[in-house]
Amino acid sequence: MSLLKGFKFAVPAALGIPAALCTAKAVAVKKTLPDVPPAVSWTSEEEQRYAEKLSAMVQIPTISKKEDEPYESFLIFQEKLAELFPRVFSTFENYDLNGNLLRRWKGTDPSKNGILLMGHQDVVPVDQAGWTKDPFSGEIEDGCVWGRGAMDCKSTVCCELQALEELLEEGFAPEQDIWFFSSRNEENSGGGSDAAAEYLQSQGIRLDLVLDEGGAIVAGMIPGLKLPVAAIGVVEKGFCNVKFTAKSAGGHSSTPPKNSPLIRLSKLMVEVDRKMPFRAKLVTPMPEILDNVAPYLSFPLRFLLANRNVFGGLIKAAFVHLSGQTRAFVQSTAAFTMAEGSTAPNVLPDEASVICNIRPSMQQNAQQTVAVLQKIAAKYDVETEVLFSRDASRTSPPDSAEFKILEANLHACLPDCLVTPYLMTGGTDSRRFEIVCENVLRFTPTRLSKEQIEAMHAANENVSVSAIAEGVKIYKYLLTHR
């Protein structure tokens, strides 16, 4: 905090801005959340019933398959879904997409555009190391459902389908078509979501809203912020795999030359790691996030963020250097993940390579990001080959009517939380639906702890039974308050 206190007076003075004006603004923006009851509630019996449904879903190992691979486990999983949510599967119209679920609940007003709820069926493979429970047991213990997919993303599917099941039971009649889509290959970027989006486009179907997994209800999203945040993803970063290759004549390890292939690759990686060479910028939704959280921070941080027009450069620099997570919010990132060299310990490789996974930012697209690395690689006589590349998704506007509806409803359901747009550093299926929808939002109304977030794709994945129940009730509220 000492740095912040120093900047509090030094930066405004350097810019010719009275510190008193900055202080007054920081005081004026201070807010507290209203002390009101949430618009949703549930019983302990419902908690248990929902947890048992999710447990049954987790017990079926739907490990992600490529489009052309057998997918029997997914058919078994879908049979279980039909058993758990019989009204949905008997009432909704069914569109067969090679194991990817696409269903429609027809609305009463055909002139209205529909909405789409999403969540994928597949899960990542299990590395047994570190698991303290059988990853496909679906064990309910310590107030949580445990197992691969419990959080990513079968809890989302469970909450959505249960909300729809209860609305059908209660006789709710939606004005808009309500679509449900669940792919079987989201985790390997398969083509299920492409097929669904292209089908909707081919039928001339437009959607007002797509709501997929993504942000959640989390604490500690911004250092110094004590309140939980309902983070609605409005954009997701791009994705590239790039291969860097260094070549030489090879030889015996007893007479190593200078700048062998592995050394040159190491120099490339060290320079990228040290310099973090990509363009840093606060672009939507980062300014919106900072403006939303500023009123609820303690004074030193509130002073900084409330005067973003003054401290923008400092804030940007802090995000770059604070952590890998905050750096990913403001610039492209590059992670070297795989390497190949010689096949024997006493042989110099005539060719060595590394794979770099890149997440291009909105302000520096995939081609521009790769070009930065290609320039560095050329210094060390390293070749660059792009294996796969896509840019960041389109940004769904946080000031749109659909975002505002979702925001207002979440304020009603979660009065103890801030609600803010959010930047997704990972990818989802939802980006494919930009061809039929302007408002593609990524949010699951599930409370997750830091430990639960860290268990995603790792050992001991779990989600709390209370979070499942809250998620069901929030989805019901969102669907009935549009």
Stockholm file with secondary structure:
# STOCKHOLM 1.0

chainA/1-482         MSLLKGFKFAVPAALGIPAALCTAKAVAVKKTLPDVPPAVSWTSEEEQRYAEKLSAMVQIPTISKKEDEPYESFLIFQEKLAELFPRVFSTFENYDLNGNLLRRWKGTDPSKNGILLMGHQDVVPVDQAGWTKDPFSGEIEDGCVWGRGAMDCKSTVCCELQALEELLEEGFAPEQDIWFFSSRNEENSGGGSDAAAEYLQSQGIRLDLVLDEGGAIVAGMIPGLKLPVAAIGVVEKGFCNVKFTAKSAGGHSSTPPKNSPLIRLSKLMVEVDRKMPFRAKLVTPMPEILDNVAPYLSFPLRFLLANRNVFGGLIKAAFVHLSGQTRAFVQSTAAFTMAEGSTAPNVLPDEASVICNIRPSMQQNAQQTVAVLQKIAAKYDVETEVLFSRDASRTSPPDSAEFKILEANLHACLPDCLVTPYLMTGGTDSRRFEIVCENVLRFTPTRLSKEQIEAMHAANENVSVSAIAEGVKIYKYLLTHR
#=GR chainA/1-482 SS CHHHHHHHHHHHHHTTCCHHHHHHHHHHTCCCCCCCCCSCCCCHHHHHHHHHHHHHHHTSCCBCCCTTSCCHHHHHHHHHHHHHSHHHHHHSEEEEETTEEEEEECCSCTTSCEEEEECCSCBCCCCCTTCSSCTTSCCEETTEEESTTTTTTHHHHHHHHHHHHHHHHTTCCCSSCEEEEECSCTTTTCSHHHHHHHHHHHTTCCEEEEEEEEEEEESCSSTTCCSCEEEEEEEECCEEEEEEEEECCCEETTSCCTTCHHHHHHHHHHHHHHHCCSCCCCCTTHHHHHHHHGGGSCHHHHHHHHTHHHHHHHHHHHHHHHCHHHHHHHSCEEEEEEEECCSSTTEECSEEEEEEEEECCSSSCHHHHHHHHHHHHHHTTCEEEEEEEECCCCCCCTTSHHHHHHHHHHHHHCTTSEEEEEEESSCCGGGGGGGTBSCEEEEEEEEECHHHHHTTTSTTCEEEHHHHHHHHHHHHHHHHCC
#=GC SS_cons         CHHHHHHHHHHHHHTTCCHHHHHHHHHHTCCCCCCCCCSCCCCHHHHHHHHHHHHHHHTSCCBCCCTTSCCHHHHHHHHHHHHHSHHHHHHSEEEEETTEEEEEECCSCTTSCEEEEECCSCBCCCCCTTCSSCTTSCCEETTEEESTTTTTTHHHHHHHHHHHHHHHHTTCCCSSCEEEEECSCTTTTCSHHHHHHHHHHHTTCCEEEEEEEEEEEESCSSTTCCSCEEEEEEEECCEEEEEEEEECCCEETTSCCTTCHHHHHHHHHHHHHHHCCSCCCCCTTHHHHHHHHGGGSCHHHHHHHHTHHHHHHHHHHHHHHHCHHHHHHHSCEEEEEEEECCSSTTEECSEEEEEEEEECCSSSCHHHHHHHHHHHHHHTTCEEEEEEEECCCCCCCTTSHHHHHHHHHHHHHCTTSEEEEEEESSCCGGGGGGGTBSCEEEEEEEEECHHHHHTTTSTTCEEEHHHHHHHHHHHHHHHHCC
//
